[in-house]
Amino acid sequence: MLELIALLYLTRCVGGIARQKGRKAGWFQLMTVLLWFGCELGGGVVGGIAVALTDSPEVFIYLFALAGAVVGAGLSILIVKTLPVSDSLLVPPPPPPAFG
């Protein structure tokens, strides 16, 4: 449950950063969710292999999966923060009309 709350908070933060840079937030929020779960799955696989090779307790599988989720979250934030500002925000507005 706490993971879902953290993921919801993270997607809102990533969406806010993307909007500030003049980008559509939905795609970056989807990327965040996919990176989170993909890296969590990858961490679980690596943790399972590590536990099988070293006869460690199975709780390490979950810890590796959580570490993978943190890596996915960090990647999504890094990607969004390194985005350049959209060209639409760089164009100055047209001058006001002249009357008289």
C-alpha angles and dihedrals in degrees: 000000000000090000091057092049090050091048092050091050091047094050090051091051093048090048091051092051091048092050091050088056092051096254132129107263100207097073093049092047089052089049089052093053093046093048091047095052095035094052091042090055091046091050090050091052092048090046091050091052092047092049092048092051098044104033090236123158116281092242087081089070089063092045091052089049091052090048088052091052090052090051090051091049091049091050092052092051091046092051094049094044092052093053115115118239112269118259090237090067093049096057110095116233118258116268118264117264118267116233125199 
